Amino acid sequence: MTRYFHPRALMSLTYVACLLITAFYTLWLYAMGYYRELMVPLFITLLLITAVLLHCGRAFSPYGPRAILLASAYIGVSSAFHFGLTHSLLWLGLPVAAAFVLLPHWSALCLNLLYTPLWWLIPPIESDLFPLSFGYLAIILMFALPPWELSRRHALLRASDPHDNECDAYDIDTLKERLGNEFQRARLLDKRLAVLVLHLPQLDMAEEQFGLRTKKALLEALCSEVNRRCRDHDLLGRSGGANFWLVLPDTSESGALLVRERLNRALSRQVLIEIGPLEARIGVCLPRPDERFAPFIQRLERLSETLYRH
């Protein structure tokens, strides 16, 4: 069974580790007599002390310390390049990775692209500006591609009949594994997570009465509407029978309710000749504070059973 660590403890360890590394680095610069390069790490150390204090104060939002940590990464790496420190290229990917870990995908991508022109303002390596810029863009592309490669669009194409040789459906174990990754990420980074449980009462009837072609048309209508109404990194998978789980990372309860309302309206406007307007029963389920993954899965399964019996 996968073990999930307490997110606040891990974030506390991250802040403290970054603070200690920066503080020791500042002391090393002072001991070596690099007084010109000393001021920026000293400033970053003060920023990280502020981040630790904000993180320890439970009354504050977790976004403030994360913003400070992200800003510290960009400032520190830019300073290393500006002063031409040895092996500074080794740290080129640090702010990129920090942005994609701490921010939503599109926000991180935009921030890193906006940061690219600043490499042209770094004086000591003017002769290497083009290779450096292309290398930086390659790192951004490397971090940006995985979410698109594993995007919900790919999952939607797999959400049809598992017995059809032309369709490669996610089984329940794979779906739970993908959900477990999002659950752990939300816990680790103090992010929000919501799951919509969908039940299509017409799905089994469509195949029994009208054949596989009508069933496929119904599934295609569902996938098409989810594709239009949801984001690229949202994940739709089939939990079994006529039940589906739509995983919504970085989504609050109010956001999940808005998605449910949009899907209900959109699906009701889809009309198939054989069965008429599409019917969908949609429930919302969010992880509770300090809830483990196994109880969360059990609540999702109970909600699926409740929608089936409704």
C-alpha positions as CSV (number, residue, x, y, z in Angstrom):
1,M,0.0,0.0,0.0
2,T,1.2,3.5,-0.8
3,R,2.2,5.6,2.2
4,Y,1.3,9.2,2.2
5,F,3.3,11.7,4.3
6,H,1.9,14.6,6.2
7,P,2.1,17.6,3.8
8,R,2.7,20.2,6.4
9,A,5.7,18.3,7.8
10,L,7.2,17.9,4.4
11,M,6.8,21.5,3.5
12,S,8.3,22.5,6.9
13,L,11.3,20.3,6.1
14,T,11.6,21.9,2.6
15,Y,11.6,25.5,4.0
16,V,14.0,24.6,6.8
17,A,16.4,22.8,4.4
18,C,16.4,25.7,1.9
19,L,17.0,28.1,4.7
20,L,20.0,26.1,6.1
21,I,21.5,25.6,2.7
22,T,21.3,29.3,1.8
23,A,22.6,30.3,5.2
24,F,25.6,28.0,5.0
25,Y,26.3,29.2,1.5
26,T,26.2,32.8,2.7
27,L,28.7,32.0,5.5
28,W,30.9,30.2,3.0
29,L,31.0,33.2,0.7
30,Y,31.8,35.4,3.7
31,A,34.6,33.1,4.8
32,M,36.1,33.0,1.3
33,G,36.0,36.7,1.0
34,Y,33.5,37.0,-1.9
35,Y,31.9,40.1,-0.5
36,R,30.5,41.3,-3.8
37,E,28.5,38.0,-4.2
38,L,27.4,38.0,-0.5
39,M,24.5,40.4,-0.5
40,V,22.1,38.4,-2.6
41,P,22.3,35.1,-0.6
42,L,22.0,37.2,2.6
43,F,18.8,38.8,1.2
44,I,17.5,35.3,0.2
45,T,18.3,34.0,3.7
46,L,16.1,36.8,5.2
47,L,13.4,36.0,2.7
48,L,13.5,32.3,3.7
49,I,13.3,33.2,7.4
50,T,10.2,35.1,6.6
51,A,8.8,32.1,4.7
52,V,9.5,29.8,7.6
53,L,7.8,32.2,10.1
54,L,4.7,32.5,7.8
55,H,4.6,28.8,7.3
56,C,4.7,28.2,11.1
57,G,1.8,30.7,11.6
58,R,-1.3,28.6,10.8
59,A,-3.4,31.7,10.4
60,F,-1.6,32.6,7.2
61,S,-2.3,31.3,3.7
62,P,0.2,28.7,2.5
63,Y,0.6,30.6,-0.8
64,G,2.7,33.4,0.7
65,P,5.6,31.1,1.8
66,R,5.5,29.3,-1.5
67,A,5.7,32.6,-3.4
68,I,8.7,33.6,-1.3
69,L,10.4,30.2,-1.9
70,L,9.8,30.5,-5.7
71,A,11.1,34.1,-5.8
72,S,14.1,33.0,-3.9
73,A,14.9,30.3,-6.4
74,Y,14.7,32.8,-9.3
75,I,16.7,35.4,-7.5
76,G,19.4,33.0,-6.4
77,V,20.0,31.4,-9.8
78,S,19.9,34.8,-11.6
79,S,22.5,36.1,-9.1
80,A,24.8,33.1,-9.7
81,F,24.7,33.8,-13.5
82,H,25.1,37.5,-13.0
83,F,28.3,37.1,-11.0
84,G,29.6,34.3,-13.2
85,L,29.9,31.8,-10.3
86,T,31.6,28.4,-11.2
87,H,29.1,25.7,-12.2
88,S,26.2,28.1,-12.2
89,L,24.8,26.2,-15.3
90,L,24.1,23.3,-13.0
91,W,21.3,25.3,-11.3
92,L,19.6,26.4,-14.5
93,G,16.7,24.1,-14.1
94,L,16.1,24.8,-10.4
95,P,13.6,27.7,-10.8
96,V,11.9,25.9,-13.7
97,A,11.3,22.8,-11.6
98,A,10.2,24.9,-8.6
99,A,7.7,26.7,-10.7
100,F,6.1,23.6,-12.1
101,V,5.9,22.0,-8.6
102,L,4.5,25.0,-6.7
103,L,2.3,26.5,-9.4
104,P,-0.5,25.3,-11.7
105,H,0.8,24.1,-15.1
106,W,-0.2,27.1,-17.2
107,S,0.9,29.6,-14.6
108,A,4.3,27.9,-14.3
109,L,4.7,27.8,-18.1
110,C,3.8,31.5,-18.5
111,L,6.2,32.5,-15.7
112,N,9.1,30.7,-17.1
113,L,8.5,32.0,-20.6
114,L,8.3,35.6,-19.3
115,Y,11.5,35.0,-17.4
116,T,13.4,34.0,-20.6
117,P,14.3,37.5,-21.8
118,L,16.1,38.2,-18.6
119,W,18.9,35.9,-19.7
120,W,19.8,38.6,-22.3
121,L,20.6,41.0,-19.4
122,I,23.2,38.8,-17.9
123,P,26.6,40.5,-18.7
124,P,29.3,37.9,-18.0
125,I,28.2,35.3,-20.6
126,E,27.2,37.4,-23.6
127,S,28.9,35.0,-26.0
128,D,26.7,32.2,-24.8
129,L,23.3,33.9,-24.8
130,F,21.9,31.9,-27.7
131,P,22.9,28.4,-26.4
132,L,21.8,29.4,-22.9
133,S,18.4,30.7,-24.1
134,F,17.8,27.6,-26.2
135,G,18.9,25.3,-23.3
136,Y,16.5,27.2,-20.9
137,L,13.6,26.8,-23.4
138,A,14.5,23.1,-23.8
139,I,14.2,22.6,-20.0
140,I,10.8,24.4,-19.9
141,L,9.6,22.2,-22.7
142,M,10.8,19.1,-20.9
143,F,8.8,20.0,-17.8
144,A,5.8,21.2,-19.8
145,L,5.3,18.1,-22.0
146,P,4.5,15.4,-19.4
147,P,1.2,16.9,-18.2
148,W,0.1,17.3,-21.9
149,E,1.4,13.8,-22.7
150,L,-0.7,12.3,-19.9
151,S,-3.6,14.7,-20.3
152,R,-7.2,14.0,-19.9
153,R,-7.7,13.9,-23.7
154,H,-5.7,10.8,-23.9
155,A,-7.7,9.3,-21.0
156,L,-11.0,10.2,-22.7
157,L,-10.1,8.1,-25.7
158,R,-9.7,5.2,-23.3
159,A,-12.9,5.6,-21.4
160,S,-15.1,3.5,-23.6
161,D,-15.8,-0.2,-23.7
162,P,-13.0,-2.3,-22.2
163,H,-14.1,-5.3,-24.2
164,D,-13.8,-3.5,-27.5
165,N,-10.5,-4.2,-29.2
166,E,-10.4,-0.8,-30.7
167,C,-10.5,0.9,-27.3
168,D,-7.9,0.8,-24.6
169,A,-9.8,1.5,-21.4
170,Y,-8.4,2.4,-18.0
171,D,-9.1,-0.4,-15.6
172,I,-10.1,0.5,-12.0
173,D,-6.6,-0.2,-10.6
174,T,-4.9,2.1,-13.1
175,L,-7.6,4.8,-12.4
176,K,-7.0,4.5,-8.6
177,E,-3.2,4.8,-9.2
178,R,-3.6,8.0,-11.1
179,L,-6.0,9.4,-8.6
180,G,-3.6,8.4,-5.8
181,N,-0.8,10.4,-7.5
182,E,-3.1,13.5,-7.5
183,F,-4.2,12.8,-3.9
184,Q,-0.6,12.7,-2.7
185,R,0.3,15.8,-4.7
186,A,-2.6,17.7,-3.2
187,R,-1.6,16.6,0.3
188,L,2.1,17.3,-0.2
189,L,1.6,20.9,-1.6
190,D,-1.5,21.8,0.4
191,K,-3.5,22.0,-2.9
192,R,-7.1,21.4,-3.5
193,L,-8.6,18.3,-5.1
194,A,-12.1,17.4,-6.1
195,V,-13.6,14.4,-7.8
196,L,-16.9,14.3,-9.7
197,V,-18.6,10.9,-9.7
198,L,-20.8,10.4,-12.8
199,H,-23.3,7.7,-13.5
200,L,-25.0,7.3,-16.9
201,P,-28.2,5.3,-16.3
202,Q,-28.8,4.9,-20.0
203,L,-25.4,3.3,-20.8
204,D,-26.3,-0.4,-20.1
205,M,-29.8,0.0,-21.6
206,A,-28.3,1.5,-24.7
207,E,-26.2,-1.6,-25.5
208,E,-28.9,-4.1,-24.5
209,Q,-31.7,-2.4,-26.6
210,F,-29.9,-0.6,-29.4
211,G,-26.5,-2.3,-29.7
212,L,-22.9,-1.4,-29.3
213,R,-23.0,1.5,-31.8
214,T,-25.5,3.4,-29.6
215,K,-23.4,2.8,-26.5
216,K,-20.3,4.1,-28.3
217,A,-22.2,7.2,-29.4
218,L,-23.3,7.9,-25.8
219,L,-19.7,7.5,-24.5
220,E,-18.4,9.8,-27.3
221,A,-21.0,12.4,-26.3
222,L,-19.8,12.2,-22.7
223,C,-16.1,12.4,-23.6
224,S,-16.8,15.3,-26.0
225,E,-18.6,17.4,-23.4
226,V,-16.0,16.7,-20.7
227,N,-13.3,17.6,-23.3
228,R,-15.0,21.0,-23.9
229,R,-16.0,21.9,-20.3
230,C,-12.8,20.8,-18.5
231,R,-9.1,21.6,-18.4
232,D,-6.3,19.7,-20.1
233,H,-5.0,18.2,-16.9
234,D,-8.4,17.0,-15.6
235,L,-8.7,13.3,-15.8
236,L,-11.7,11.2,-16.7
237,G,-11.7,7.5,-16.1
238,R,-14.2,4.6,-15.9
239,S,-14.6,3.2,-12.4
240,G,-16.8,0.3,-13.6
241,G,-20.1,-0.2,-15.4
242,A,-21.8,3.1,-16.1
243,N,-19.8,4.9,-13.4
244,F,-17.0,7.4,-14.2
245,W,-14.7,9.5,-12.0
246,L,-13.6,13.0,-13.2
247,V,-10.5,14.1,-11.2
248,L,-10.2,17.8,-10.9
249,P,-6.8,18.9,-9.5
250,D,-6.5,22.4,-7.9
251,T,-10.3,22.7,-7.7
252,S,-12.3,23.8,-4.6
253,E,-15.8,22.6,-3.8
254,S,-17.4,25.6,-5.4
255,G,-15.4,25.1,-8.5
256,A,-16.4,21.4,-8.6
257,L,-20.1,22.4,-8.3
258,L,-19.7,24.8,-11.2
259,V,-18.2,22.0,-13.3
260,R,-21.0,19.7,-12.3
261,E,-23.6,22.3,-13.3
262,R,-21.9,22.9,-16.7
263,L,-21.7,19.2,-17.4
264,N,-25.4,18.7,-16.4
265,R,-26.6,21.4,-18.8
266,A,-24.3,20.3,-21.6
267,L,-25.2,16.6,-21.4
268,S,-28.9,17.4,-21.2
269,R,-28.6,19.1,-24.6
270,Q,-27.0,16.0,-26.2
271,V,-29.8,14.1,-27.9
272,L,-29.4,10.6,-29.4
273,I,-32.1,9.4,-31.8
274,E,-32.5,6.0,-30.0
275,I,-32.6,7.1,-26.4
276,G,-33.3,10.9,-26.5
277,P,-31.6,13.4,-24.2
278,L,-28.6,12.1,-22.1
279,E,-29.2,11.6,-18.4
280,A,-26.4,12.0,-15.9
281,R,-26.3,11.7,-12.2
282,I,-23.3,13.6,-10.8
283,G,-22.0,13.8,-7.3
284,V,-19.1,15.8,-5.8
285,C,-16.5,14.3,-3.4
286,L,-13.6,16.1,-1.8
287,P,-10.9,14.8,0.5
288,R,-11.4,15.6,4.2
289,P,-8.7,17.1,6.3
290,D,-6.1,14.5,7.3
291,E,-8.0,11.8,5.5
292,R,-6.1,8.8,4.1
293,F,-6.3,7.7,0.5
294,A,-8.1,4.4,1.3
295,P,-11.0,5.9,3.1
296,F,-11.3,8.5,0.4
297,I,-11.6,5.8,-2.2
298,Q,-14.2,4.0,-0.1
299,R,-16.3,7.2,0.0
300,L,-16.0,7.5,-3.8
301,E,-17.2,3.9,-4.2
302,R,-20.1,4.5,-1.9
303,L,-21.1,7.6,-3.8
304,S,-21.0,5.6,-7.0
305,E,-23.2,3.0,-5.5
306,T,-25.6,5.6,-4.2
307,L,-25.9,7.3,-7.7
308,Y,-26.5,3.8,-9.2
309,R,-29.4,3.1,-6.9
310,H,-30.9,6.5,-7.2
